[in-house]
Amino acid sequence: MDRHSLIFLGFTASLLAGAATGVGALPVLFFRNVSQRLQDVMMGFGAGVMLAATSFSLIVPAIEHAGGAMKAAFMVSGGMMLGAIFLYLSDKYSPHEHFIKGPEGSDLKRLKRIWLFVIAITLHNFPEGLSVGVGFGGGDIKNGMTLATGIGLQNMPEGLVVALALVTQRYSPLRALMIAFLTGLVEPLGGIIGIGIVSLSRPLLPWGLAFAAGAMLYVVSDEIIPESHRKGFEKEATFGVMMGFVVMMILDVSLS
């Protein structure tokens, strides 16, 4: 398949995965009272999907494309650390707000409250789009589709949690839905960047996969799991992680 077709597929798949954030937020139009227990289970489910996608759709292919053996292990480890450091620096220097932990970063007073949420979600979604783009950039359509499907599944419960959080901040359900939908649209940007870099230089493929894996792993550990464990429903959230991991694992095997 030629490069232009790969770019189109990668962009479309990452766009649909990002749009799933808005689809998941649709129930906020009909009911606003979702128990904290269920929210934490959904967040855990999303974390499990991302963990499985990181393992089976990013790390394993990265090692294979790097040639296997010890050299590949060190290469992929280095790429993962670069991805984690990138997210760490973005998290540190971009003013944003966690839904539970509160403000973090610099110059918070210059931004409206809603943009604090938008930036937080952007940091969350960009590496997901990047991973989809890298998956397609390597020419492996099945791997790219698996990643896009898994991330779309992860984005749906995330979209609902985001919309509910905004409603609790006195935003109307319709406005909360629109914001959740728009924040998912950062994923096509990450997708285009990922597919562009990798398709131009094939030796960068294992580095790109590993970078996306490290970024996603950082998000899961630093953002999603801690947020799902802060309201006293750690066990329920943990089972959500297990369910999400199993669903994504089955999805990866069935589509491979």
Residue pairs with C-beta under 8 A, 6 or more apart in sequence:
1 9
1 139
1 141
3 199
6 136
6 137
6 139
6 195
6 199
7 192
7 195
7 196
7 199
9 136
9 141
9 144
10 132
10 133
10 135
10 136
10 137
10 144
10 191
10 192
10 194
10 195
11 133
11 188
11 191
11 192
11 195
13 132
13 136
13 144
13 145
13 148
13 191
14 129
14 132
14 133
14 148
14 187
14 188
14 190
14 191
14 192
15 185
15 187
15 188
15 191
16 148
16 152
17 128
17 129
17 132
17 148
17 149
17 151
17 152
17 155
17 184
17 187
18 125
18 128
18 129
18 155
18 184
18 185
18 186
18 187
18 188
19 181
19 184
19 185
20 151
20 152
20 153
20 155
20 156
20 159
20 184
21 125
21 155
21 156
21 158
21 159
21 162
21 180
21 181
21 183
21 184
22 159
22 177
22 178
22 180
22 181
22 182
22 184
23 156
23 159
24 155
24 156
24 157
24 158
24 159
24 160
24 180
25 159
25 160
25 162
25 163
25 176
25 177
25 180
25 181
26 177
27 34
27 160
28 160
28 163
28 164
28 167
28 173
28 176
28 177
28 180
29 173
29 174
29 177
32 164
32 167
32 173
34 160
34 164
36 231
36 233
37 233
37 236
39 160
39 161
39 164
40 228
40 229
40 231
40 233
40 236
40 237
40 240
41 233
41 236
41 237
41 239
41 240
42 157
42 158
42 160
42 161
42 240
43 157
43 158
43 161
43 224
43 227
43 228
43 237
43 240
44 224
44 225
44 228
44 236
44 237
44 238
44 239
44 240
44 241
44 243
44 244
45 154
45 157
45 240
45 241
45 243
45 244
45 247
46 153
46 154
46 155
46 157
46 158
46 224
46 244
47 220
47 224
47 225
47 228
47 240
47 241
47 244
48 240
48 241
48 242
48 243
48 244
48 245
48 246
48 247
48 248
49 150
49 151
49 153
49 154
49 244
49 245
49 247
49 248
50 128
50 150
50 151
50 154
50 216
50 219
50 220
50 224
50 244
51 217
51 220
51 241
51 244
51 245
51 248
52 150
52 244
52 245
52 246
52 247
52 248
52 249
52 252
53 131
53 146
53 147
53 150
53 151
53 154
53 216
53 248
53 252
54 213
54 216
54 217
54 220
56 248
56 249
56 252
57 131
57 135
57 143
57 146
57 147
57 150
57 252
58 131
58 134
58 135
58 147
58 209
58 210
58 212
58 213
58 216
59 76
59 80
59 209
59 210
59 213
61 135
61 138
61 140
61 143
61 209
62 72
62 75
62 76
62 79
62 205
62 206
62 207
62 209
62 210
62 213
63 72
63 73
63 76
63 206
65 138
65 205
65 206
65 209
66 72
66 75
66 76
66 206
72 206
75 206
75 207
75 210
76 206
76 209
76 210
76 213
77 210
78 207
78 210
79 206
79 207
79 208
79 209
79 210
79 211
79 213
79 214
80 210
80 211
80 213
80 214
80 217
81 214
82 207
82 210
82 211
82 214
83 127
83 210
83 211
83 212
83 213
83 214
83 215
83 216
83 217
83 218
84 214
84 215
84 217
84 218
86 211
86 214
86 215
87 123
87 127
87 214
87 215
87 218
87 219
87 222
88 218
90 123
91 104
91 105
91 123
91 222
92 105
93 105
93 106
94 105
94 119
94 123
95 103
95 104
95 105
95 106
95 107
95 108
95 110
95 111
95 116
95 119
96 104
96 105
96 116
96 117
96 119
96 120
96 123
97 103
97 104
97 108
97 113
97 116
97 117
97 119
97 120
98 104
98 120
98 223
98 227
99 117
99 120
99 161
99 162
99 165
99 227
100 227
100 230
100 231
101 226
101 227
101 230
103 116
108 116
111 119
113 169
114 166
114 171
114 179
117 162
117 165
117 166
117 179
117 183
118 179
118 182
118 183
121 162
121 180
121 183
121 186
122 183
122 186
123 219
124 158
124 219
124 223
125 155
125 183
125 184
125 186
125 187
125 190
126 186
126 187
126 189
126 190
126 215
127 190
127 212
127 215
127 216
127 219
128 151
128 154
128 155
128 187
128 190
128 216
129 186
129 187
129 188
129 189
129 190
129 191
129 194
130 190
130 191
130 193
130 194
130 208
130 211
130 212
130 215
131 147
131 151
131 190
131 194
131 209
131 212
131 213
131 215
131 216
132 144
132 147
132 148
132 151
132 187
132 190
132 191
132 194
133 190
133 191
133 192
133 193
133 194
133 195
133 196
133 198
134 194
134 195
134 197
134 198
134 205
134 208
134 209
134 211
134 212
135 143
135 144
135 146
135 147
135 148
135 194
135 209
136 144
136 191
136 194
136 195
137 194
137 195
137 196
137 197
137 198
137 199
137 205
137 208
138 144
138 198
138 202
138 205
138 208
138 209
139 199
142 255
142 256
143 256
145 255
146 251
146 252
146 255
146 256
149 251
149 255
150 248
150 251
150 252
151 187
153 244
153 247
153 248
153 251
154 244
155 184
159 180
159 181
159 184
160 180
162 176
162 179
162 180
162 183
163 173
163 176
163 177
163 179
163 180
164 176
166 175
166 176
166 179
166 180
167 173
167 176
171 179
194 208
194 212
197 204
197 208
198 204
198 205
198 208
225 237
225 241
228 234
228 237
228 240
229 237
